[in-house]
């Protein structure tokens, strides 16, 4: 299984888990509930994955997180640069020549 597919499957499991918990807490969970059936199928399919799939997934997540951190860092640099430029302009405007 490709790491991207595994990621999407886990996201869906977490989403269904929230839906099922909400239904259970509000006494709306019934036998044969479509969300519960889908959750069980996805959960069972996860049990059949081997260690290789999980290792690839781990590397995928690590790479994904590093890319996101890099993008956040670049955004922050740009914001700080703009802020600094504005402060410099403000300071220059305050100086009376």
N, C-alpha and C positions, 0 to 999 in steps of 0.2 A: 504494500500500500504506500502511495506517495505521502510524504509528510504533510503536504497541503491538504490532502483529503482527510488525513487523520486529524489535523487541526480543525477543519470544518465539522467533522463528526463530533469531536469533543465539545466544540462550541454549541452544537445542536443539543447534545446531551445536557449541558449545563442549562441551556434555555428551557428544555423540556422539564428538567428537574425543578426549576423555579415555578413553571406552570403547574406541575403536578402538586407541589407543596402548597401553592395557593389554593388549588381546588380542594385538596385534602383539609386544609385549615378552615375552609368555608363550606365543608360538607357537600361539595359538588362533584366529588370524584366518584365515578360509577364504574361498575364492572364493564369491561369492553371499551373503556375510554380510549379514543384514538391516540391521544398524546402518550398515555401510559403504554400502549402497545408499541408505538414507535420507540419510546424510551427503552423498553425491554429488548427490542430487536437490536438497537444500536449498542446497548450495554453488553449484550451477549456477543456481538461481533467483535467488541473490543477485547474480550477474553481470549479470542483466538489469535491475537497478534503475537508475533514472536519478538525476541529481544532485538533483532536487527531493525524491525519497524520502529521500536521505541528509541533506539539509538539515533536513527535517521531523524526522527521527530525532534529529539533533543537538540541535535545540531541545527535543524531548521529553526527551532525556537530561539536558539542562541544567536543565529545569524539575523533573524527577524528583530530581536531585541536590540542587537548592536546597530542595525540600520535605523531603527526608530530613535535610539539614543543619539546617534549621529545627526539625524534630521532635527531633533529637538535642540541639540547643541548649536547647530547652524542657525536655527531660528532665533535662539537666545543671543547669539553673537550679533545677528543683524539688528535685533531690538536694542541691544546695548549700544551698538554703533550709532544708531539713529538718536538714541537718548543722549549720548555723549556729544554728538554734533549739535543737538539742540541746546545743551548746556553751554557749549563753547560759544554758540551764536548769542545766547542770552548774556553770557559774561562779556563778550565783545560789545554788545549793545549797551551794557551798563557803564563801560569805560567812557569817560568824557575826555575827548582829545582836545 
